[in-house]
Amino acid sequence: MPAPCLSRDGEQFNVVVCQQGLQFFPDKPAAAAEMRRALVKGGRLAVATWRSDDEIPFMRELRRVAERHLGAIADQRHSFGDASRLEALLRDAGFPEVRVRTTSRTIRHGTS
């Protein structure tokens, strides 16, 4: 499968954003390399991915319920739960300075 195309005719950008998508590309190294190619020198990339579902109680419990009925599940949403995997992928794609920041938010679900 060819790398995803982020720009036409060799266009380059100051900023590339990938919000909850990188973990779903079948060829993650090619996707990261294309993001790097689409950036001007000194451009910035922002990538958001989910943490491990072991760190998200709601998602962990959903997985456990599903696995009771379906067996083991490979959930790509959490494939970069280990931030070092994401950092290594981006460095290998040619990003010289990679900073990873973990952010947590509390979500409350109301009852009806």
Backbone hydrogen bonds, N-H to C=O, Kabsch-Sander energy under -0.5 kcal/mol:
donor,donor_aa,acceptor,acceptor_aa,energy
6,L,4,P,-0.6
11,E,8,R,-2.5
13,F,38,A,-2.9
16,V,44,R,-2.2
18,C,46,A,-2.8
20,Q,18,C,-0.8
20,Q,48,A,-2.3
24,F,21,G,-2.3
25,F,21,G,-0.6
25,F,22,L,-1.0
28,K,26,P,-0.6
31,A,27,D,-2.1
32,A,28,K,-2.6
33,A,29,P,-2.3
34,E,30,A,-2.2
35,M,31,A,-2.0
36,R,32,A,-2.1
37,R,33,A,-2.4
38,A,34,E,-1.9
39,L,36,R,-1.3
40,V,13,F,-2.5
43,G,40,V,-2.8
44,R,14,N,-2.8
46,A,16,V,-2.5
48,A,18,C,-2.5
50,W,77,R,-0.8
52,S,81,G,-0.6
55,E,52,S,-1.9
56,I,53,D,-1.0
60,R,53,D,-0.5
60,R,56,I,-2.8
61,E,57,P,-2.4
62,L,58,F,-2.1
63,R,59,M,-2.4
64,R,60,R,-2.3
65,V,61,E,-2.4
66,A,62,L,-2.5
67,E,63,R,-2.9
68,R,64,R,-1.6
69,H,65,V,-1.0
69,H,66,A,-0.6
70,L,66,A,-2.8
71,G,67,E,-1.9
75,D,73,I,-0.8
76,Q,74,A,-0.8
78,H,75,D,-1.4
79,S,76,Q,-1.8
81,G,78,H,-1.9
83,A,81,G,-0.9
85,R,82,D,-1.9
86,L,82,D,-0.9
87,E,83,A,-2.5
88,A,84,S,-2.4
89,L,85,R,-2.2
90,L,86,L,-2.3
91,R,87,E,-2.4
92,D,88,A,-2.7
93,A,89,L,-1.2
94,G,91,R,-1.7
95,F,90,L,-2.2
98,V,96,P,-0.5
99,R,97,E,-0.5
103,T,101,R,-0.5
107,I,105,R,-0.5
108,R,106,T,-0.5
110,G,108,R,-0.6
